[in-house]
Amino acid sequence: GGIVSRNVQADLGIVQAEFANHVRVNIKQTEFEKNKVRTLVRFGGGMLELPADKPGLQYFTGAVFISGGLKGLSLDELNRQIAGKNATVMFEVGDDAFQLGGACLKESLELQLQVCAAYLTAPGYEAETERQFFDQIEGAYNQREYTLEGAMRFDGNAFLRSDDFRYMLPTKKELHRLKLADVATWLERP
């Protein structure tokens, strides 16, 4: 959509714009990383929207969303398509929003944004990612039980947040109930 408002904060070197489709953009140019662009797309409510009947969905989603590739394009195929273009995409379930972003060279910005848009409109949810997640999750439970870092990461976060279920490591049984369809349902609206 076209730009409906534009604001320049000269003292901070930030340009803000809002488009007719309600997308907002903040742009700040720095000298720290010449020719590099960092992108961050925030959408939805993240942990605020975590369904109470799906404990651990945030961990599962964070692990499988990008690795599930795109509709008709596995992650390996996508990586081959963008090889050499210096564009990366990452996904995170944040406290107050889902975050999709990455970094690229200035000349690859359009490609970077196209990949982000593709993940927003046509995520792949490849079945193999579900199996890989459950093969690797045992390590998190071992880390929690046998290391101070693991205990602090999982139990410390929950304690500091008054045992809010969103910051607790669910039981293995609860986690194994999760399916890729749960991820798709959670992310569908935002």
C-alpha positions as protocol buffer text, in pm:
chain_id: "A"
residue {
  index: 1
  type: GLY
  ca { x: 0 y: 0 z: 0 }
}
residue {
  index: 2
  type: GLY
  ca { x: 90 y: 364 z: -33 }
}
residue {
  index: 3
  type: ILE
  ca { x: 243 y: 567 z: 251 }
}
residue {
  index: 4
  type: VAL
  ca { x: -29 y: 740 z: 456 }
}
residue {
  index: 5
  type: SER
  ca { x: 201 y: 900 z: 714 }
}
residue {
  index: 6
  type: ARG
  ca { x: 571 y: 971 z: 746 }
}
residue {
  index: 7
  type: ASN
  ca { x: 761 y: 1104 z: 1044 }
}
residue {
  index: 8
  type: VAL
  ca { x: 1130 y: 1195 z: 1069 }
}
residue {
  index: 9
  type: GLN
  ca { x: 1297 y: 1204 z: 1409 }
}
residue {
  index: 10
  type: ALA
  ca { x: 1612 y: 1386 z: 1305 }
}
residue {
  index: 11
  type: ASP
  ca { x: 1775 y: 1379 z: 1651 }
}
residue {
  index: 12
  type: LEU
  ca { x: 1764 y: 997 z: 1650 }
}
residue {
  index: 13
  type: GLY
  ca { x: 1814 y: 955 z: 1276 }
}
residue {
  index: 14
  type: ILE
  ca { x: 1493 y: 753 z: 1243 }
}
residue {
  index: 15
  type: VAL
  ca { x: 1237 y: 763 z: 964 }
}
residue {
  index: 16
  type: GLN
  ca { x: 895 y: 614 z: 1048 }
}
residue {
  index: 17
  type: ALA
  ca { x: 623 y: 547 z: 796 }
}
residue {
  index: 18
  type: GLU
  ca { x: 281 y: 383 z: 796 }
}
residue {
  index: 19
  type: PHE
  ca { x: 128 y: 230 z: 485 }
}
residue {
  index: 20
  type: ALA
  ca { x: -239 y: 211 z: 385 }
}
residue {
  index: 21
  type: ASN
  ca { x: -240 y: -161 z: 477 }
}
residue {
  index: 22
  type: HIS
  ca { x: -143 y: -66 z: 839 }
}
residue {
  index: 23
  type: VAL
  ca { x: 214 y: -191 z: 804 }
}
residue {
  index: 24
  type: ARG
  ca { x: 459 y: 32 z: 988 }
}
residue {
  index: 25
  type: VAL
  ca { x: 829 y: 66 z: 919 }
}
residue {
  index: 26
  type: ASN
  ca { x: 1109 y: 221 z: 1121 }
}
residue {
  index: 27
  type: ILE
  ca { x: 1437 y: 288 z: 940 }
}
residue {
  index: 28
  type: LYS
  ca { x: 1766 y: 389 z: 1097 }
}
residue {
  index: 29
  type: GLN
  ca { x: 2091 y: 408 z: 907 }
}
residue {
  index: 30
  type: THR
  ca { x: 2413 y: 362 z: 1103 }
}
residue {
  index: 31
  type: GLU
  ca { x: 2783 y: 343 z: 1026 }
}
residue {
  index: 32
  type: PHE
  ca { x: 2837 y: 30 z: 1241 }
}
residue {
  index: 33
  type: GLU
  ca { x: 2788 y: -229 z: 970 }
}
residue {
  index: 34
  type: LYS
  ca { x: 2855 y: -86 z: 629 }
}
residue {
  index: 35
  type: ASN
  ca { x: 2635 y: -228 z: 352 }
}
residue {
  index: 36
  type: LYS
  ca { x: 2444 y: -452 z: 598 }
}
residue {
  index: 37
  type: VAL
  ca { x: 2070 y: -435 z: 663 }
}
residue {
  index: 38
  type: ARG
  ca { x: 1899 y: -590 z: 962 }
}
residue {
  index: 39
  type: THR
  ca { x: 1526 y: -655 z: 943 }
}
residue {
  index: 40
  type: LEU
  ca { x: 1272 y: -736 z: 1212 }
}
residue {
  index: 41
  type: VAL
  ca { x: 907 y: -802 z: 1135 }
}
residue {
  index: 42
  type: ARG
  ca { x: 689 y: -806 z: 1446 }
}
residue {
  index: 43
  type: PHE
  ca { x: 337 y: -945 z: 1424 }
}
residue {
  index: 44
  type: GLY
  ca { x: 70 y: -1091 z: 1650 }
}
residue {
  index: 45
  type: GLY
  ca { x: 97 y: -1118 z: 2027 }
}
residue {
  index: 46
  type: GLY
  ca { x: 362 y: -1387 z: 2074 }
}
residue {
  index: 47
  type: MET
  ca { x: 361 y: -1534 z: 2425 }
}
residue {
  index: 48
  type: LEU
  ca { x: 58 y: -1321 z: 2513 }
}
residue {
  index: 49
  type: GLU
  ca { x: -146 y: -1536 z: 2272 }
}
residue {
  index: 50
  type: LEU
  ca { x: -13 y: -1874 z: 2388 }
}
residue {
  index: 51
  type: PRO
  ca { x: -312 y: -2108 z: 2433 }
}
residue {
  index: 52
  type: ALA
  ca { x: -332 y: -2235 z: 2793 }
}
residue {
  index: 53
  type: ASP
  ca { x: -416 y: -2585 z: 2670 }
}
residue {
  index: 54
  type: LYS
  ca { x: -95 y: -2607 z: 2460 }
}
residue {
  index: 55
  type: PRO
  ca { x: 197 y: -2582 z: 2706 }
}
residue {
  index: 56
  type: GLY
  ca { x: 531 y: -2580 z: 2528 }
}
residue {
  index: 57
  type: LEU
  ca { x: 386 y: -2461 z: 2198 }
}
residue {
  index: 58
  type: GLN
  ca { x: 624 y: -2163 z: 2207 }
}
residue {
  index: 59
  type: TYR
  ca { x: 930 y: -2394 z: 2213 }
}
residue {
  index: 60
  type: PHE
  ca { x: 787 y: -2620 z: 1945 }
}
residue {
  index: 61
  type: THR
  ca { x: 693 y: -2327 z: 1720 }
}
residue {
  index: 62
  type: GLY
  ca { x: 1030 y: -2159 z: 1760 }
}
residue {
  index: 63
  type: ALA
  ca { x: 1202 y: -2482 z: 1656 }
}
residue {
  index: 64
  type: VAL
  ca { x: 989 y: -2586 z: 1359 }
}
residue {
  index: 65
  type: PHE
  ca { x: 864 y: -2268 z: 1191 }
}
residue {
  index: 66
  type: ILE
  ca { x: 1171 y: -2177 z: 982 }
}
residue {
  index: 67
  type: SER
  ca { x: 1297 y: -2534 z: 946 }
}
residue {
  index: 68
  type: GLY
  ca { x: 958 y: -2632 z: 798 }
}
residue {
  index: 69
  type: GLY
  ca { x: 1045 y: -2436 z: 484 }
}
residue {
  index: 70
  type: LEU
  ca { x: 780 y: -2289 z: 257 }
}
residue {
  index: 71
  type: LYS
  ca { x: 487 y: -2443 z: 70 }
}
residue {
  index: 72
  type: GLY
  ca { x: 646 y: -2630 z: -217 }
}
residue {
  index: 73
  type: LEU
  ca { x: 1000 y: -2546 z: -105 }
}
residue {
  index: 74
  type: SER
  ca { x: 1189 y: -2727 z: 171 }
}
residue {
  index: 75
  type: LEU
  ca { x: 1438 y: -2537 z: 385 }
}
residue {
  index: 76
  type: ASP
  ca { x: 1726 y: -2704 z: 197 }
}
residue {
  index: 77
  type: GLU
  ca { x: 1575 y: -2597 z: -137 }
}
residue {
  index: 78
  type: LEU
  ca { x: 1519 y: -2243 z: -7 }
}
residue {
  index: 79
  type: ASN
  ca { x: 1877 y: -2225 z: 117 }
}
residue {
  index: 80
  type: ARG
  ca { x: 2003 y: -2336 z: -226 }
}
residue {
  index: 81
  type: GLN
  ca { x: 1788 y: -2067 z: -392 }
}
residue {
  index: 82
  type: ILE
  ca { x: 1932 y: -1788 z: -176 }
}
residue {
  index: 83
  type: ALA
  ca { x: 2288 y: -1925 z: -148 }
}
residue {
  index: 84
  type: GLY
  ca { x: 2548 y: -1657 z: -203 }
}
residue {
  index: 85
  type: LYS
  ca { x: 2297 y: -1377 z: -154 }
}
residue {
  index: 86
  type: ASN
  ca { x: 2394 y: -1327 z: 213 }
}
residue {
  index: 87
  type: ALA
  ca { x: 2037 y: -1324 z: 341 }
}
residue {
  index: 88
  type: THR
  ca { x: 1931 y: -1500 z: 661 }
}
residue {
  index: 89
  type: VAL
  ca { x: 1591 y: -1544 z: 822 }
}
residue {
  index: 90
  type: MET
  ca { x: 1519 y: -1623 z: 1187 }
}
residue {
  index: 91
  type: PHE
  ca { x: 1196 y: -1664 z: 1385 }
}
residue {
  index: 92
  type: GLU
  ca { x: 1125 y: -1616 z: 1754 }
}
residue {
  index: 93
  type: VAL
  ca { x: 824 y: -1623 z: 1980 }
}
residue {
  index: 94
  type: GLY
  ca { x: 871 y: -1303 z: 2178 }
}
residue {
  index: 95
  type: ASP
  ca { x: 696 y: -1193 z: 2497 }
}
residue {
  index: 96
  type: ASP
  ca { x: 461 y: -956 z: 2313 }
}
residue {
  index: 97
  type: ALA
  ca { x: 498 y: -1043 z: 1943 }
}
residue {
  index: 98
  type: PHE
  ca { x: 616 y: -1304 z: 1699 }
}
residue {
  index: 99
  type: GLN
  ca { x: 939 y: -1188 z: 1537 }
}
residue {
  index: 100
  type: LEU
  ca { x: 1066 y: -1274 z: 1193 }
}
residue {
  index: 101
  type: GLY
  ca { x: 1386 y: -1114 z: 1078 }
}
residue {
  index: 102
  type: GLY
  ca { x: 1744 y: -1149 z: 979 }
}
residue {
  index: 103
  type: ALA
  ca { x: 2030 y: -974 z: 810 }
}
residue {
  index: 104
  type: CYS
  ca { x: 2148 y: -925 z: 456 }
}
residue {
  index: 105
  type: LEU
  ca { x: 2366 y: -712 z: 237 }
}
residue {
  index: 106
  type: LYS
  ca { x: 2206 y: -391 z: 114 }
}
residue {
  index: 107
  type: GLU
  ca { x: 2166 y: -527 z: -239 }
}
residue {
  index: 108
  type: SER
  ca { x: 1980 y: -834 z: -105 }
}
residue {
  index: 109
  type: LEU
  ca { x: 1716 y: -642 z: 93 }
}
residue {
  index: 110
  type: GLU
  ca { x: 1436 y: -709 z: -156 }
}
residue {
  index: 111
  type: LEU
  ca { x: 1511 y: -1083 z: -144 }
}
residue {
  index: 112
  type: GLN
  ca { x: 1524 y: -1074 z: 237 }
}
residue {
  index: 113
  type: LEU
  ca { x: 1182 y: -910 z: 252 }
}
residue {
  index: 114
  type: GLN
  ca { x: 1042 y: -1153 z: -6 }
}
residue {
  index: 115
  type: VAL
  ca { x: 1156 y: -1449 z: 206 }
}
residue {
  index: 116
  type: CYS
  ca { x: 998 y: -1292 z: 517 }
}
residue {
  index: 117
  type: ALA
  ca { x: 675 y: -1232 z: 323 }
}
residue {
  index: 118
  type: ALA
  ca { x: 679 y: -1592 z: 200 }
}
residue {
  index: 119
  type: TYR
  ca { x: 708 y: -1722 z: 557 }
}
residue {
  index: 120
  type: LEU
  ca { x: 418 y: -1498 z: 659 }
}
residue {
  index: 121
  type: THR
  ca { x: 194 y: -1612 z: 375 }
}
residue {
  index: 122
  type: ALA
  ca { x: 304 y: -1966 z: 283 }
}
residue {
  index: 123
  type: PRO
  ca { x: 491 y: -2147 z: 562 }
}
residue {
  index: 124
  type: GLY
  ca { x: 569 y: -2509 z: 480 }
}
residue {
  index: 125
  type: TYR
  ca { x: 526 y: -2695 z: 811 }
}
residue {
  index: 126
  type: GLU
  ca { x: 731 y: -2989 z: 678 }
}
residue {
  index: 127
  type: ALA
  ca { x: 649 y: -3307 z: 873 }
}
residue {
  index: 128
  type: GLU
  ca { x: 1016 y: -3402 z: 919 }
}
residue {
  index: 129
  type: THR
  ca { x: 1072 y: -3100 z: 1146 }
}
residue {
  index: 130
  type: GLU
  ca { x: 829 y: -3243 z: 1402 }
}
residue {
  index: 131
  type: ARG
  ca { x: 1028 y: -3566 z: 1428 }
}
residue {
  index: 132
  type: GLN
  ca { x: 1358 y: -3376 z: 1450 }
}
residue {
  index: 133
  type: PHE
  ca { x: 1224 y: -3158 z: 1731 }
}
residue {
  index: 134
  type: PHE
  ca { x: 1117 y: -3456 z: 1939 }
}
residue {
  index: 135
  type: ASP
  ca { x: 1449 y: -3632 z: 1873 }
}
residue {
  index: 136
  type: GLN
  ca { x: 1637 y: -3330 z: 2010 }
}
residue {
  index: 137
  type: ILE
  ca { x: 1411 y: -3219 z: 2298 }
}
residue {
  index: 138
  type: GLU
  ca { x: 1545 y: -3484 z: 2534 }
}
residue {
  index: 139
  type: GLY
  ca { x: 1859 y: -3271 z: 2564 }
}
residue {
  index: 140
  type: ALA
  ca { x: 1661 y: -2980 z: 2710 }
}
residue {
  index: 141
  type: TYR
  ca { x: 1519 y: -3203 z: 2982 }
}
residue {
  index: 142
  type: ASN
  ca { x: 1865 y: -3341 z: 3059 }
}
residue {
  index: 143
  type: GLN
  ca { x: 2007 y: -2988 z: 3066 }
}
residue {
  index: 144
  type: ARG
  ca { x: 1733 y: -2879 z: 3306 }
}
residue {
  index: 145
  type: GLU
  ca { x: 1796 y: -3172 z: 3539 }
}
residue {
  index: 146
  type: TYR
  ca { x: 2176 y: -3187 z: 3534 }
}
residue {
  index: 147
  type: THR
  ca { x: 2308 y: -2832 z: 3479 }
}
residue {
  index: 148
  type: LEU
  ca { x: 2272 y: -2504 z: 3663 }
}
residue {
  index: 149
  type: GLU
  ca { x: 2225 y: -2320 z: 3332 }
}
residue {
  index: 150
  type: GLY
  ca { x: 1939 y: -2550 z: 3236 }
}
residue {
  index: 151
  type: ALA
  ca { x: 1770 y: -2515 z: 3572 }
}
residue {
  index: 152
  type: MET
  ca { x: 1796 y: -2136 z: 3557 }
}
residue {
  index: 153
  type: ARG
  ca { x: 1675 y: -2122 z: 3196 }
}
residue {
  index: 154
  type: PHE
  ca { x: 1362 y: -2325 z: 3256 }
}
residue {
  index: 155
  type: ASP
  ca { x: 1286 y: -2313 z: 3629 }
}
residue {
  index: 156
  type: GLY
  ca { x: 1438 y: -1971 z: 3694 }
}
residue {
  index: 157
  type: ASN
  ca { x: 1230 y: -1803 z: 3422 }
}
residue {
  index: 158
  type: ALA
  ca { x: 913 y: -1961 z: 3560 }
}
residue {
  index: 159
  type: PHE
  ca { x: 1000 y: -1860 z: 3916 }
}
residue {
  index: 160
  type: LEU
  ca { x: 1073 y: -1499 z: 3819 }
}
residue {
  index: 161
  type: ARG
  ca { x: 735 y: -1486 z: 3644 }
}
residue {
  index: 162
  type: SER
  ca { x: 528 y: -1630 z: 3932 }
}
residue {
  index: 163
  type: ASP
  ca { x: 514 y: -1975 z: 3770 }
}
residue {
  index: 164
  type: ASP
  ca { x: 336 y: -1840 z: 3462 }
}
residue {
  index: 165
  type: PHE
  ca { x: 273 y: -2150 z: 3245 }
}
residue {
  index: 166
  type: ARG
  ca { x: 409 y: -1968 z: 2942 }
}
residue {
  index: 167
  type: TYR
  ca { x: 761 y: -1973 z: 3089 }
}
residue {
  index: 168
  type: MET
  ca { x: 760 y: -2327 z: 3223 }
}
residue {
  index: 169
  type: LEU
  ca { x: 902 y: -2634 z: 3053 }
}
residue {
  index: 170
  type: PRO
  ca { x: 600 y: -2861 z: 3009 }
}
residue {
  index: 171
  type: THR
  ca { x: 607 y: -3229 z: 3092 }
}
residue {
  index: 172
  type: LYS
  ca { x: 733 y: -3458 z: 2817 }
}
residue {
  index: 173
  type: LYS
  ca { x: 382 y: -3599 z: 2783 }
}
residue {
  index: 174
  type: GLU
  ca { x: 232 y: -3250 z: 2729 }
}
residue {
  index: 175
  type: LEU
  ca { x: 501 y: -3163 z: 2476 }
}
residue {
  index: 176
  type: HIS
  ca { x: 453 y: -3485 z: 2277 }
}
residue {
  index: 177
  type: ARG
  ca { x: 87 y: -3396 z: 2225 }
}
residue {
  index: 178
  type: LEU
  ca { x: 185 y: -3101 z: 2006 }
}
residue {
  index: 179
  type: LYS
  ca { x: 154 y: -3125 z: 1628 }
}
residue {
  index: 180
  type: LEU
  ca { x: 243 y: -2901 z: 1336 }
}
residue {
  index: 181
  type: ALA
  ca { x: -129 y: -2827 z: 1299 }
}
residue {
  index: 182
  type: ASP
  ca { x: -114 y: -2658 z: 1643 }
}
residue {
  index: 183
  type: VAL
  ca { x: 158 y: -2425 z: 1515 }
}
residue {
  index: 184
  type: ALA
  ca { x: -40 y: -2346 z: 1198 }
}
residue {
  index: 185
  type: THR
  ca { x: -354 y: -2275 z: 1402 }
}
residue {
  index: 186
  type: TRP
  ca { x: -166 y: -2049 z: 1646 }
}
residue {
  index: 187
  type: LEU
  ca { x: -1 y: -1844 z: 1371 }
}
residue {
  index: 188
  type: GLU
  ca { x: -291 y: -1838 z: 1125 }
}
residue {
  index: 189
  type: ARG
  ca { x: -465 y: -1522 z: 1250 }
}
residue {
  index: 190
  type: PRO
  ca { x: -161 y: -1304 z: 1315 }
}
